[in-house]
Amino acid sequence: MKVFTIGYEAATMDDFLSALREAGVERVIDVRALPLSRRPGFSKTPLRNALAEAGIDYVHLRALGTPAEGRAAARAGRQAELERIYAGQLDLPEALVAAEELKRLAAERPSALLCFERDPRHCHRTLLAAAALPEAEVDHLTP
């Protein structure tokens, strides 16, 4: 199985959609705890609508998002702290259920895990892919 990840930091909606189309992504799996954004078009409803117009499915798996303290650690560049906090998040019952749903969805069609952070090395989506989809080939898209 192949799975993509994508962060929309500093991206325009056109560049974001182009990167998804070029990779052949058919579903975006939003793994933000809070699917809100100050970037126009990237909050849940407008994003879902833009993706639908592009023929791309949208699913939000809130339980796989980073809790507030993990987001604060990431913003401060404390990667080890983010990793510790996020590992705890993935142990929660609701995250275990969502991780199973993620596996099912990613196996159905080409999918991209979505979060804000542009650099996948500093984002929980890389940690998530390693934990929930260890056999998957992961390709990080940059819009």
N, CA, C and O atoms as CSV, one atom per row, in Angstrom:
chain,resi,resn,atom,element,x,y,z
A,1,MET,N,N,0.847,-1.174,0.000
A,1,MET,CA,C,0.000,0.000,0.000
A,1,MET,C,C,0.893,1.239,0.000
A,1,MET,O,O,1.960,1.263,0.614
A,2,LYS,N,N,0.425,2.258,-0.704
A,2,LYS,CA,C,1.118,3.541,-0.718
A,2,LYS,C,C,0.176,4.570,-0.109
A,2,LYS,O,O,-1.022,4.570,-0.390
A,3,VAL,N,N,0.718,5.434,0.716
A,3,VAL,CA,C,-0.055,6.522,1.308
A,3,VAL,C,C,0.757,7.806,1.164
A,3,VAL,O,O,1.987,7.794,1.215
A,4,PHE,N,N,0.055,8.885,0.987
A,4,PHE,CA,C,0.678,10.190,0.855
A,4,PHE,C,C,0.419,10.997,2.122
A,4,PHE,O,O,-0.514,10.710,2.872
A,5,THR,N,N,1.248,12.002,2.351
A,5,THR,CA,C,0.950,12.996,3.373
A,5,THR,C,C,1.106,14.350,2.711
A,5,THR,O,O,1.851,14.500,1.743
A,6,ILE,N,N,0.391,15.338,3.246
A,6,ILE,CA,C,0.489,16.681,2.702
A,6,ILE,C,C,0.191,17.696,3.791
A,6,ILE,O,O,-0.726,17.520,4.592
A,7,GLY,N,N,0.979,18.756,3.806
A,7,GLY,CA,C,0.740,19.883,4.698
A,7,GLY,C,C,0.449,21.102,3.845
A,7,GLY,O,O,1.056,21.287,2.790
A,8,TYR,N,N,-0.472,21.929,4.295
A,8,TYR,CA,C,-0.885,23.063,3.470
A,8,TYR,C,C,-0.264,24.392,3.897
A,8,TYR,O,O,-0.623,25.440,3.360
A,9,GLU,N,N,0.658,24.361,4.850
A,9,GLU,CA,C,1.311,25.594,5.294
A,9,GLU,C,C,1.923,26.325,4.088
A,9,GLU,O,O,2.680,25.738,3.315
A,10,ALA,N,N,1.589,27.594,3.943
A,10,ALA,CA,C,2.098,28.462,2.878
A,10,ALA,C,C,1.622,28.062,1.479
A,10,ALA,O,O,2.134,28.595,0.495
A,11,ALA,N,N,0.671,27.153,1.361
A,11,ALA,CA,C,0.186,26.717,0.055
A,11,ALA,C,C,-1.073,27.484,-0.342
A,11,ALA,O,O,-1.869,27.891,0.505
A,12,THR,N,N,-1.230,27.669,-1.631
A,12,THR,CA,C,-2.508,28.156,-2.137
A,12,THR,C,C,-3.393,26.938,-2.370
A,12,THR,O,O,-2.900,25.816,-2.479
A,13,MET,N,N,-4.686,27.161,-2.445
A,13,MET,CA,C,-5.590,26.044,-2.710
A,13,MET,C,C,-5.282,25.433,-4.075
A,13,MET,O,O,-5.329,24.212,-4.225
A,14,ASP,N,N,-4.969,26.259,-5.071
A,14,ASP,CA,C,-4.654,25.726,-6.399
A,14,ASP,C,C,-3.429,24.820,-6.361
A,14,ASP,O,O,-3.435,23.740,-6.951
A,15,ASP,N,N,-2.377,25.256,-5.668
A,15,ASP,CA,C,-1.165,24.433,-5.575
A,15,ASP,C,C,-1.432,23.149,-4.800
A,15,ASP,O,O,-0.932,22.083,-5.159
A,16,PHE,N,N,-2.219,23.255,-3.741
A,16,PHE,CA,C,-2.591,22.102,-2.923
A,16,PHE,C,C,-3.338,21.067,-3.774
A,16,PHE,O,O,-2.995,19.885,-3.777
A,17,LEU,N,N,-4.357,21.530,-4.488
A,17,LEU,CA,C,-5.143,20.614,-5.325
A,17,LEU,C,C,-4.306,20.037,-6.457
A,17,LEU,O,O,-4.456,18.866,-6.802
A,18,SER,N,N,-3.440,20.835,-7.028
A,18,SER,CA,C,-2.561,20.337,-8.103
A,18,SER,C,C,-1.651,19.223,-7.606
A,18,SER,O,O,-1.474,18.214,-8.289
A,19,ALA,N,N,-1.075,19.399,-6.427
A,19,ALA,CA,C,-0.194,18.366,-5.870
A,19,ALA,C,C,-0.964,17.064,-5.653
A,19,ALA,O,O,-0.450,15.981,-5.933
A,20,LEU,N,N,-2.187,17.171,-5.158
A,20,LEU,CA,C,-3.001,15.974,-4.951
A,20,LEU,C,C,-3.336,15.297,-6.274
A,20,LEU,O,O,-3.205,14.080,-6.405
A,21,ARG,N,N,-3.767,16.083,-7.250
A,21,ARG,CA,C,-4.135,15.521,-8.563
A,21,ARG,C,C,-2.931,14.844,-9.223
A,21,ARG,O,O,-3.038,13.729,-9.734
A,22,GLU,N,N,-1.780,15.534,-9.207
A,22,GLU,CA,C,-0.579,14.988,-9.853
A,22,GLU,C,C,-0.162,13.658,-9.233
A,22,GLU,O,O,0.363,12.784,-9.923
A,23,ALA,N,N,-0.395,13.507,-7.936
A,23,ALA,CA,C,-0.031,12.259,-7.253
A,23,ALA,C,C,-1.088,11.175,-7.426
A,23,ALA,O,O,-0.843,10.013,-7.101
A,24,GLY,N,N,-2.255,11.540,-7.933
A,24,GLY,CA,C,-3.328,10.563,-8.094
A,24,GLY,C,C,-4.121,10.307,-6.824
A,24,GLY,O,O,-4.758,9.262,-6.688
A,25,VAL,N,N,-4.087,11.254,-5.893
A,25,VAL,CA,C,-4.820,11.111,-4.631
A,25,VAL,C,C,-6.318,11.193,-4.903
A,25,VAL,O,O,-6.782,12.093,-5.603
A,26,GLU,N,N,-7.064,10.255,-4.349
A,26,GLU,CA,C,-8.517,10.219,-4.509
A,26,GLU,C,C,-9.251,10.514,-3.205
A,26,GLU,O,O,-10.463,10.732,-3.204
A,27,ARG,N,N,-8.516,10.520,-2.098
A,27,ARG,CA,C,-9.141,10.793,-0.801
A,27,ARG,C,C,-8.143,11.531,0.087
A,27,ARG,O,O,-6.973,11.158,0.167
A,28,VAL,N,N,-8.619,12.580,0.751
A,28,VAL,CA,C,-7.836,13.274,1.766
A,28,VAL,C,C,-8.384,12.871,3.119
A,28,VAL,O,O,-9.586,12.958,3.370
A,29,ILE,N,N,-7.492,12.431,3.985
A,29,ILE,CA,C,-7.863,12.057,5.347
A,29,ILE,C,C,-7.275,13.121,6.268
A,29,ILE,O,O,-6.071,13.162,6.522
A,30,ASP,N,N,-8.156,13.967,6.751
A,30,ASP,CA,C,-7.776,15.095,7.606
A,30,ASP,C,C,-7.496,14.552,9.003
A,30,ASP,O,O,-8.388,14.006,9.653
A,31,VAL,N,N,-6.269,14.701,9.457
A,31,VAL,CA,C,-5.884,14.192,10.774
A,31,VAL,C,C,-5.551,15.345,11.725
A,31,VAL,O,O,-4.674,15.232,12.582
A,32,ARG,N,N,-6.267,16.442,11.554
A,32,ARG,CA,C,-6.146,17.571,12.482
A,32,ARG,C,C,-7.164,17.385,13.604
A,32,ARG,O,O,-8.308,17.007,13.352
A,33,ALA,N,N,-6.755,17.647,14.823
A,33,ALA,CA,C,-7.692,17.597,15.945
A,33,ALA,C,C,-8.742,18.683,15.782
A,33,ALA,O,O,-9.920,18.471,16.070
A,34,LEU,N,N,-8.305,19.847,15.319
A,34,LEU,CA,C,-9.205,20.979,15.084
A,34,LEU,C,C,-9.121,21.334,13.603
A,34,LEU,O,O,-8.135,21.937,13.177
A,35,PRO,N,N,-10.118,20.979,12.814
A,35,PRO,CA,C,-10.047,21.220,11.373
A,35,PRO,C,C,-10.385,22.664,11.002
A,35,PRO,O,O,-11.216,22.919,10.131
A,36,LEU,N,N,-9.730,23.589,11.673
A,36,LEU,CA,C,-9.910,25.015,11.423
A,36,LEU,C,C,-8.597,25.576,10.929
A,36,LEU,O,O,-7.527,25.065,11.258
A,37,SER,N,N,-8.683,26.642,10.128
A,37,SER,CA,C,-7.457,27.236,9.619
A,37,SER,C,C,-7.656,28.718,9.373
A,37,SER,O,O,-8.736,29.160,8.979
A,38,ARG,N,N,-6.608,29.470,9.609
A,38,ARG,CA,C,-6.609,30.887,9.247
A,38,ARG,C,C,-6.342,31.063,7.759
A,38,ARG,O,O,-6.596,32.127,7.195
A,39,ARG,N,N,-5.832,30.019,7.132
A,39,ARG,CA,C,-5.582,30.067,5.687
A,39,ARG,C,C,-6.911,29.889,4.974
A,39,ARG,O,O,-7.617,28.909,5.211
A,40,PRO,N,N,-7.253,30.822,4.110
A,40,PRO,CA,C,-8.536,30.730,3.404
A,40,PRO,C,C,-8.688,29.410,2.653
A,40,PRO,O,O,-7.806,28.999,1.899
A,41,GLY,N,N,-9.825,28.762,2.875
A,41,GLY,CA,C,-10.150,27.540,2.155
A,41,GLY,C,C,-9.746,26.253,2.836
A,41,GLY,O,O,-10.106,25.174,2.366
A,42,PHE,N,N,-9.002,26.336,3.938
A,42,PHE,CA,C,-8.482,25.114,4.543
A,42,PHE,C,C,-9.200,24.691,5.827
A,42,PHE,O,O,-8.798,23.717,6.462
A,43,SER,N,N,-10.248,25.405,6.213
A,43,SER,CA,C,-11.098,24.909,7.298
A,43,SER,C,C,-11.965,23.796,6.732
A,43,SER,O,O,-12.125,23.689,5.516
A,44,LYS,N,N,-12.513,22.985,7.586
A,44,LYS,CA,C,-13.171,21.738,7.199
A,44,LYS,C,C,-14.188,21.878,6.063
A,44,LYS,O,O,-14.051,21.209,5.039
A,45,THR,N,N,-15.198,22.725,6.221
A,45,THR,CA,C,-16.259,22.787,5.214
A,45,THR,C,C,-15.772,23.336,3.877
A,45,THR,O,O,-16.031,22.716,2.846
A,46,PRO,N,N,-15.072,24.482,3.849
A,46,PRO,CA,C,-14.583,24.941,2.545
A,46,PRO,C,C,-13.593,23.965,1.900
A,46,PRO,O,O,-13.573,23.811,0.679
A,47,LEU,N,N,-12.779,23.313,2.720
A,47,LEU,CA,C,-11.836,22.328,2.194
A,47,LEU,C,C,-12.582,21.149,1.590
A,47,LEU,O,O,-12.285,20.727,0.473
A,48,ARG,N,N,-13.539,20.624,2.320
A,48,ARG,CA,C,-14.336,19.494,1.812
A,48,ARG,C,C,-14.991,19.876,0.489
A,48,ARG,O,O,-15.017,19.073,-0.445
A,49,ASN,N,N,-15.522,21.102,0.402
A,49,ASN,CA,C,-16.177,21.550,-0.829
A,49,ASN,C,C,-15.199,21.668,-1.989
A,49,ASN,O,O,-15.504,21.246,-3.104
A,50,ALA,N,N,-14.021,22.240,-1.735
A,50,ALA,CA,C,-13.014,22.379,-2.791
A,50,ALA,C,C,-12.541,21.005,-3.272
A,50,ALA,O,O,-12.358,20.782,-4.469
A,51,LEU,N,N,-12.350,20.100,-2.332
A,51,LEU,CA,C,-11.935,18.745,-2.713
A,51,LEU,C,C,-13.025,18.045,-3.521
A,51,LEU,O,O,-12.729,17.370,-4.508
A,52,ALA,N,N,-14.273,18.201,-3.110
A,52,ALA,CA,C,-15.385,17.584,-3.837
A,52,ALA,C,C,-15.434,18.100,-5.277
A,52,ALA,O,O,-15.645,17.323,-6.208
A,53,GLU,N,N,-15.242,19.403,-5.460
A,53,GLU,CA,C,-15.230,19.974,-6.809
A,53,GLU,C,C,-14.103,19.394,-7.654
A,53,GLU,O,O,-14.216,19.302,-8.877
A,54,ALA,N,N,-13.009,19.001,-6.989
A,54,ALA,CA,C,-11.869,18.408,-7.686
A,54,ALA,C,C,-12.013,16.892,-7.830
A,54,ALA,O,O,-11.136,16.236,-8.392
A,55,GLY,N,N,-13.118,16.333,-7.323
A,55,GLY,CA,C,-13.344,14.891,-7.411
A,55,GLY,C,C,-12.573,14.088,-6.379
A,55,GLY,O,O,-12.304,12.905,-6.585
A,56,ILE,N,N,-12.218,14.722,-5.271
A,56,ILE,CA,C,-11.447,14.063,-4.217
A,56,ILE,C,C,-12.308,13.955,-2.967
A,56,ILE,O,O,-12.895,14.938,-2.518
A,57,ASP,N,N,-12.374,12.762,-2.417
A,57,ASP,CA,C,-13.147,12.487,-1.211
A,57,ASP,C,C,-12.453,13.097,0.010
A,57,ASP,O,O,-11.235,13.274,0.020
A,58,TYR,N,N,-13.245,13.416,1.037
A,58,TYR,CA,C,-12.717,14.005,2.270
A,58,TYR,C,C,-13.268,13.239,3.473
A,58,TYR,O,O,-14.467,12.978,3.565
A,59,VAL,N,N,-12.370,12.884,4.390
A,59,VAL,CA,C,-12.748,12.236,5.647
A,59,VAL,C,C,-11.960,12.906,6.760
A,59,VAL,O,O,-10.763,13.158,6.621
A,60,HIS,N,N,-12.634,13.192,7.862
A,60,HIS,CA,C,-11.950,13.777,9.016
A,60,HIS,C,C,-11.890,12.739,10.128
A,60,HIS,O,O,-12.922,12.208,10.538
A,61,LEU,N,N,-10.692,12.449,10.616
A,61,LEU,CA,C,-10.493,11.521,11.728
A,61,LEU,C,C,-9.882,12.307,12.892
A,61,LEU,O,O,-8.672,12.280,13.117
A,62,ARG,N,N,-10.743,12.999,13.615
A,62,ARG,CA,C,-10.334,13.890,14.710
A,62,ARG,C,C,-9.469,13.190,15.758
A,62,ARG,O,O,-8.524,13.787,16.273
A,63,ALA,N,N,-9.778,11.947,16.074
A,63,ALA,CA,C,-9.058,11.244,17.137
A,63,ALA,C,C,-7.583,11.017,16.810
A,63,ALA,O,O,-6.793,10.690,17.696
A,64,LEU,N,N,-7.212,11.187,15.544
A,64,LEU,CA,C,-5.809,11.019,15.153
A,64,LEU,C,C,-5.053,12.341,15.116
A,64,LEU,O,O,-3.895,12.389,14.701
A,65,GLY,N,N,-5.708,13.409,15.549
A,65,GLY,CA,C,-5.067,14.709,15.622
A,65,GLY,C,C,-4.170,14.825,16.840
A,65,GLY,O,O,-4.195,13.985,17.741
A,66,THR,N,N,-3.388,15.875,16.844
A,66,THR,CA,C,-2.476,16.136,17.954
A,66,THR,C,C,-3.194,16.954,19.021
A,66,THR,O,O,-3.814,17.966,18.696
A,67,PRO,N,N,-3.128,16.542,20.287
A,67,PRO,CA,C,-3.737,17.355,21.344
A,67,PRO,C,C,-3.017,18.698,21.482
A,67,PRO,O,O,-1.903,18.869,20.987
A,68,ALA,N,N,-3.662,19.638,22.153
A,68,ALA,CA,C,-3.153,21.008,22.266
A,68,ALA,C,C,-1.701,21.068,22.742
A,68,ALA,O,O,-0.901,21.826,22.193
A,69,GLU,N,N,-1.357,20.276,23.756
A,69,GLU,CA,C,0.013,20.328,24.263
A,69,GLU,C,C,1.017,19.800,23.234
A,69,GLU,O,O,2.168,20.235,23.216
A,70,GLY,N,N,0.598,18.886,22.396
A,70,GLY,CA,C,1.461,18.396,21.326
A,70,GLY,C,C,1.661,19.443,20.239
A,70,GLY,O,O,2.757,19.592,19.700
A,71,ARG,N,N,0.583,20.172,19.922
A,71,ARG,CA,C,0.706,21.250,18.941
A,71,ARG,C,C,1.634,22.345,19.458
A,71,ARG,O,O,2.420,22.908,18.696
A,72,ALA,N,N,1.541,22.647,20.755
A,72,ALA,CA,C,2.427,23.654,21.352
A,72,ALA,C,C,3.884,23.193,21.284
A,72,ALA,O,O,4.773,23.987,20.977
A,73,ALA,N,N,4.127,21.931,21.566
A,73,ALA,CA,C,5.490,21.395,21.490
A,73,ALA,C,C,6.018,21.486,20.059
A,73,ALA,O,O,7.172,21.855,19.838
A,74,ALA,N,N,5.171,21.151,19.095
A,74,ALA,CA,C,5.589,21.219,17.690
A,74,ALA,C,C,5.931,22.646,17.291
A,74,ALA,O,O,6.957,22.882,16.654
A,75,ARG,N,N,5.082,23.603,17.660
A,75,ARG,CA,C,5.341,25.012,17.326
A,75,ARG,C,C,6.647,25.504,17.947
A,75,ARG,O,O,7.341,26.339,17.367
A,76,ALA,N,N,6.975,24.980,19.131
A,76,ALA,CA,C,8.200,25.391,19.828
A,76,ALA,C,C,9.426,24.594,19.371
A,76,ALA,O,O,10.532,24.837,19.853
A,77,GLY,N,N,9.240,23.654,18.455
A,77,GLY,CA,C,10.360,22.865,17.955
A,77,GLY,C,C,10.824,21.769,18.893
A,77,GLY,O,O,11.945,21.276,18.764
A,78,ARG,N,N,9.973,21.381,19.838
A,78,ARG,CA,C,10.326,20.321,20.788
A,78,ARG,C,C,9.820,18.979,20.249
A,78,ARG,O,O,8.793,18.463,20.691
A,79,GLN,N,N,10.554,18.434,19.299
A,79,GLN,CA,C,10.136,17.232,18.582
A,79,GLN,C,C,9.978,16.024,19.503
A,79,GLN,O,O,9.002,15.283,19.380
A,80,ALA,N,N,10.912,15.814,20.414
A,80,ALA,CA,C,10.827,14.659,21.319
A,80,ALA,C,C,9.566,14.744,22.178
A,80,ALA,O,O,8.911,13.733,22.431
A,81,GLU,N,N,9.235,15.943,22.618
A,81,GLU,CA,C,8.016,16.124,23.416
A,81,GLU,C,C,6.776,15.850,22.574
A,81,GLU,O,O,5.842,15.199,23.042
A,82,LEU,N,N,6.758,16.343,21.334
A,82,LEU,CA,C,5.648,16.048,20.424
A,82,LEU,C,C,5.494,14.537,20.256
A,82,LEU,O,O,4.386,14.009,20.339
A,83,GLU,N,N,6.584,13.861,20.024
A,83,GLU,CA,C,6.534,12.408,19.811
A,83,GLU,C,C,5.982,11.689,21.040
A,83,GLU,O,O,5.180,10.765,20.904
A,84,ARG,N,N,6.395,12.097,22.224
A,84,ARG,CA,C,5.898,11.475,23.458
A,84,ARG,C,C,4.395,11.723,23.632
A,84,ARG,O,O,3.635,10.802,23.932
A,85,ILE,N,N,3.989,12.950,23.445
A,85,ILE,CA,C,2.573,13.302,23.604
A,85,ILE,C,C,1.725,12.576,22.571
A,85,ILE,O,O,0.661,12.048,22.893
A,86,TYR,N,N,2.195,12.551,21.333
A,86,TYR,CA,C,1.402,11.922,20.285
A,86,TYR,C,C,1.330,10.408,20.457
A,86,TYR,O,O,0.310,9.802,20.129
A,87,ALA,N,N,2.383,9.793,20.960
A,87,ALA,CA,C,2.330,8.352,21.240
A,87,ALA,C,C,1.230,8.062,22.260
A,87,ALA,O,O,0.520,7.064,22.139
A,88,GLY,N,N,1.086,8.922,23.254
A,88,GLY,CA,C,0.003,8.766,24.221
A,88,GLY,C,C,-1.360,8.931,23.580
A,88,GLY,O,O,-2.302,8.215,23.921
A,89,GLN,N,N,-1.470,9.874,22.648
A,89,GLN,CA,C,-2.735,10.067,21.937
A,89,GLN,C,C,-3.122,8.806,21.177
A,89,GLN,O,O,-4.285,8.401,21.189
A,90,LEU,N,N,-2.150,8.188,20.519
A,90,LEU,CA,C,-2.440,6.999,19.714
A,90,LEU,C,C,-2.835,5.792,20.560
A,90,LEU,O,O,-3.389,4.826,20.035
A,91,ASP,N,N,-2.558,5.836,21.859
A,91,ASP,CA,C,-2.953,4.745,22.754
A,91,ASP,C,C,-4.388,4.868,23.254
A,91,ASP,O,O,-4.913,3.930,23.854
A,92,LEU,N,N,-5.028,6.007,23.018
A,92,LEU,CA,C,-6.406,6.205,23.485
A,92,LEU,C,C,-7.366,5.314,22.697
A,92,LEU,O,O,-7.160,5.089,21.505
A,93,PRO,N,N,-8.411,4.806,23.350
A,93,PRO,CA,C,-9.357,3.917,22.648
A,93,PRO,C,C,-9.926,4.518,21.367
A,93,PRO,O,O,-10.021,3.825,20.354
A,94,GLU,N,N,-10.305,5.795,21.393
A,94,GLU,CA,C,-10.879,6.403,20.195
A,94,GLU,C,C,-9.849,6.528,19.075
A,94,GLU,O,O,-10.206,6.462,17.899
A,95,ALA,N,N,-8.582,6.707,19.425
A,95,ALA,CA,C,-7.532,6.771,18.408
A,95,ALA,C,C,-7.267,5.382,17.823
A,95,ALA,O,O,-6.988,5.256,16.631
A,96,LEU,N,N,-7.352,4.358,18.641
A,96,LEU,CA,C,-7.171,2.991,18.133
A,96,LEU,C,C,-8.253,2.646,17.117
A,96,LEU,O,O,-7.969,2.026,16.091
A,97,VAL,N,N,-9.483,3.043,17.396
A,97,VAL,CA,C,-10.585,2.814,16.461
A,97,VAL,C,C,-10.356,3.613,15.176
A,97,VAL,O,O,-10.521,3.089,14.074
A,98,ALA,N,N,-9.977,4.879,15.327
A,98,ALA,CA,C,-9.733,5.730,14.160
A,98,ALA,C,C,-8.559,5.209,13.327
A,98,ALA,O,O,-8.583,5.314,12.100
A,99,ALA,N,N,-7.540,4.653,13.973
A,99,ALA,CA,C,-6.397,4.102,13.240
A,99,ALA,C,C,-6.829,2.907,12.388
A,99,ALA,O,O,-6.335,2.724,11.276
A,100,GLU,N,N,-7.740,2.107,12.904
A,100,GLU,CA,C,-8.272,0.991,12.102
A,100,GLU,C,C,-9.056,1.520,10.904
A,100,GLU,O,O,-8.962,0.976,9.804
A,101,GLU,N,N,-9.825,2.579,11.121
A,101,GLU,CA,C,-10.558,3.216,10.021
A,101,GLU,C,C,-9.583,3.788,8.997
A,101,GLU,O,O,-9.809,3.675,7.792
A,102,LEU,N,N,-8.507,4.398,9.468
A,102,LEU,CA,C,-7.477,4.921,8.576
A,102,LEU,C,C,-6.914,3.805,7.696
A,102,LEU,O,O,-6.773,3.983,6.486
A,103,LYS,N,N,-6.597,2.680,8.284
A,103,LYS,CA,C,-6.060,1.548,7.515
A,103,LYS,C,C,-7.029,1.116,6.426
A,103,LYS,O,O,-6.635,0.875,5.285
A,104,ARG,N,N,-8.301,1.021,6.794
A,104,ARG,CA,C,-9.320,0.602,5.831
A,104,ARG,C,C,-9.445,1.611,4.688
A,104,ARG,O,O,-9.483,1.235,3.516
A,105,LEU,N,N,-9.507,2.884,5.043
A,105,LEU,CA,C,-9.663,3.931,4.040
A,105,LEU,C,C,-8.458,4.003,3.103
A,105,LEU,O,O,-8.617,4.126,1.889
A,106,ALA,N,N,-7.270,3.927,3.663
A,106,ALA,CA,C,-6.051,4.020,2.858
A,106,ALA,C,C,-5.901,2.823,1.925
A,106,ALA,O,O,-5.308,2.940,0.852
A,107,ALA,N,N,-6.432,1.678,2.327
A,107,ALA,CA,C,-6.354,0.490,1.478
A,107,ALA,C,C,-7.362,0.551,0.324
A,107,ALA,O,O,-7.157,-0.085,-0.710
A,108,GLU,N,N,-8.434,1.304,0.495
A,108,GLU,CA,C,-9.493,1.383,-0.521
A,108,GLU,C,C,-9.082,2.156,-1.763
A,108,GLU,O,O,-9.375,1.747,-2.887
A,109,ARG,N,N,-8.397,3.282,-1.552
A,109,ARG,CA,C,-8.028,4.150,-2.676
A,109,ARG,C,C,-6.851,5.025,-2.284
A,109,ARG,O,O,-6.578,5.199,-1.097
A,110,PRO,N,N,-6.148,5.582,-3.271
A,110,PRO,CA,C,-4.995,6.436,-2.961
A,110,PRO,C,C,-5.406,7.599,-2.051
A,110,PRO,O,O,-6.285,8.393,-2.389
A,111,SER,N,N,-4.756,7.678,-0.899
A,111,SER,CA,C,-5.147,8.639,0.128
A,111,SER,C,C,-3.957,9.450,0.613
A,111,SER,O,O,-2.810,9.004,0.580
A,112,ALA,N,N,-4.280,10.683,1.073
A,112,ALA,CA,C,-3.255,11.563,1.637
A,112,ALA,C,C,-3.687,11.993,3.026
A,112,ALA,O,O,-4.819,12.435,3.224
A,113,LEU,N,N,-2.780,11.862,3.992
A,113,LEU,CA,C,-3.005,12.367,5.341
A,113,LEU,C,C,-2.724,13.864,5.328
A,113,LEU,O,O,-1.674,14.301,4.856
A,114,LEU,N,N,-3.658,14.640,5.844
A,114,LEU,CA,C,-3.561,16.090,5.797
A,114,LEU,C,C,-3.345,16.696,7.166
A,114,LEU,O,O,-4.003,16.319,8.135
A,115,CYS,N,N,-2.417,17.638,7.240
A,115,CYS,CA,C,-2.228,18.490,8.405
A,115,CYS,C,C,-1.659,19.815,7.915
A,115,CYS,O,O,-1.444,19.997,6.716
A,116,PHE,N,N,-1.420,20.727,8.828
A,116,PHE,CA,C,-0.942,22.060,8.472
A,116,PHE,C,C,0.542,22.088,8.121
A,116,PHE,O,O,0.922,22.634,7.085
A,117,GLU,N,N,1.366,21.516,8.958
A,117,GLU,CA,C,2.832,21.635,8.876
A,117,GLU,C,C,3.356,21.229,7.496
A,117,GLU,O,O,3.071,20.138,7.001
A,118,ARG,N,N,4.113,22.117,6.901
A,118,ARG,CA,C,4.674,21.862,5.569
A,118,ARG,C,C,5.722,20.746,5.601
A,118,ARG,O,O,5.733,19.874,4.733
A,119,ASP,N,N,6.590,20.779,6.595
A,119,ASP,CA,C,7.701,19.828,6.683
A,119,ASP,C,C,7.245,18.577,7.438
A,119,ASP,O,O,6.983,18.646,8.638
A,120,PRO,N,N,7.149,17.456,6.763
A,120,PRO,CA,C,6.647,16.239,7.420
A,120,PRO,C,C,7.528,15.745,8.564
A,120,PRO,O,O,7.069,14.973,9.405
A,121,ARG,N,N,8.783,16.178,8.605
A,121,ARG,CA,C,9.668,15.758,9.697
A,121,ARG,C,C,9.257,16.380,11.023
A,121,ARG,O,O,9.657,15.901,12.084
A,122,HIS,N,N,8.465,17.437,10.971
A,122,HIS,CA,C,8.046,18.146,12.181
A,122,HIS,C,C,6.550,18.034,12.417
A,122,HIS,O,O,5.967,18.861,13.120
A,123,CYS,N,N,5.925,17.019,11.838
A,123,CYS,CA,C,4.473,16.893,11.927
A,123,CYS,C,C,4.070,15.507,12.407
A,123,CYS,O,O,4.754,14.516,12.151
A,124,HIS,N,N,2.962,15.461,13.097
A,124,HIS,CA,C,2.465,14.188,13.613
A,124,HIS,C,C,2.024,13.237,12.510
A,124,HIS,O,O,1.920,12.036,12.759
A,125,ARG,N,N,1.760,13.725,11.297
A,125,ARG,CA,C,1.283,12.808,10.255
A,125,ARG,C,C,2.347,11.781,9.892
A,125,ARG,O,O,2.017,10.665,9.491
A,126,THR,N,N,3.624,12.146,10.029
A,126,THR,CA,C,4.701,11.179,9.800
A,126,THR,C,C,4.713,10.134,10.911
A,126,THR,O,O,4.900,8.945,10.651
A,127,LEU,N,N,4.514,10.579,12.141
A,127,LEU,CA,C,4.440,9.653,13.274
A,127,LEU,C,C,3.237,8.725,13.117
A,127,LEU,O,O,3.321,7.528,13.391
A,128,LEU,N,N,2.127,9.291,12.677
A,128,LEU,CA,C,0.912,8.502,12.475
A,128,LEU,C,C,1.113,7.445,11.402
A,128,LEU,O,O,0.757,6.283,11.600
A,129,ALA,N,N,1.669,7.831,10.288
A,129,ALA,CA,C,1.888,6.868,9.208
A,129,ALA,C,C,2.785,5.728,9.672
A,129,ALA,O,O,2.525,4.567,9.358
A,130,ALA,N,N,3.832,6.050,10.413
A,130,ALA,CA,C,4.741,5.008,10.905
A,130,ALA,C,C,4.048,4.074,11.886
A,130,ALA,O,O,4.293,2.868,11.872
A,131,ALA,N,N,3.185,4.621,12.735
A,131,ALA,CA,C,2.523,3.812,13.762
A,131,ALA,C,C,1.346,3.018,13.207
A,131,ALA,O,O,1.194,1.836,13.513
A,132,ALA,N,N,0.523,3.655,12.401
A,132,ALA,CA,C,-0.720,3.014,11.961
A,132,ALA,C,C,-0.582,2.268,10.639
A,132,ALA,O,O,-1.338,1.335,10.368
A,133,LEU,N,N,0.374,2.674,9.824
A,133,LEU,CA,C,0.549,2.067,8.501
A,133,LEU,C,C,2.008,1.671,8.293
A,133,LEU,O,O,2.640,2.121,7.336
A,134,PRO,N,N,2.551,0.832,9.181
A,134,PRO,CA,C,3.993,0.546,9.133
A,134,PRO,C,C,4.463,-0.140,7.852
A,134,PRO,O,O,5.635,-0.037,7.492
A,135,GLU,N,N,3.574,-0.827,7.174
A,135,GLU,CA,C,3.960,-1.528,5.929
A,135,GLU,C,C,3.814,-0.646,4.694
A,135,GLU,O,O,4.252,-1.026,3.608
A,136,ALA,N,N,3.212,0.513,4.847
A,136,ALA,CA,C,2.928,1.385,3.711
A,136,ALA,C,C,4.180,2.099,3.222
A,136,ALA,O,O,5.077,2.434,3.997
A,137,GLU,N,N,4.211,2.318,1.922
A,137,GLU,CA,C,5.194,3.222,1.341
A,137,GLU,C,C,4.614,4.623,1.524
A,137,GLU,O,O,3.479,4.874,1.118
A,138,VAL,N,N,5.365,5.531,2.121
A,138,VAL,CA,C,4.866,6.879,2.413
A,138,VAL,C,C,5.554,7.878,1.491
A,138,VAL,O,O,6.780,7.908,1.384
A,139,ASP,N,N,4.748,8.685,0.835
A,139,ASP,CA,C,5.250,9.731,-0.060
A,139,ASP,C,C,4.720,11.070,0.454
A,139,ASP,O,O,3.508,11.281,0.515
A,140,HIS,N,N,5.630,11.969,0.822
A,140,HIS,CA,C,5.255,13.272,1.356
A,140,HIS,C,C,5.150,14.272,0.200
A,140,HIS,O,O,6.136,14.557,-0.480
A,141,LEU,N,N,3.956,14.790,-0.006
A,141,LEU,CA,C,3.720,15.766,-1.054
A,141,LEU,C,C,3.979,17.180,-0.531
A,141,LEU,O,O,3.732,17.480,0.637
A,142,THR,N,N,4.475,18.030,-1.410
A,142,THR,CA,C,4.682,19.439,-1.069
A,142,THR,C,C,3.990,20.293,-2.111
A,142,THR,O,O,4.413,20.324,-3.267
A,143,PRO,N,N,2.933,20.985,-1.721
A,143,PRO,CA,C,2.242,21.846,-2.700
A,143,PRO,C,C,3.090,23.049,-3.073
A,143,PRO,O,O,2.667,23.876,-3.881
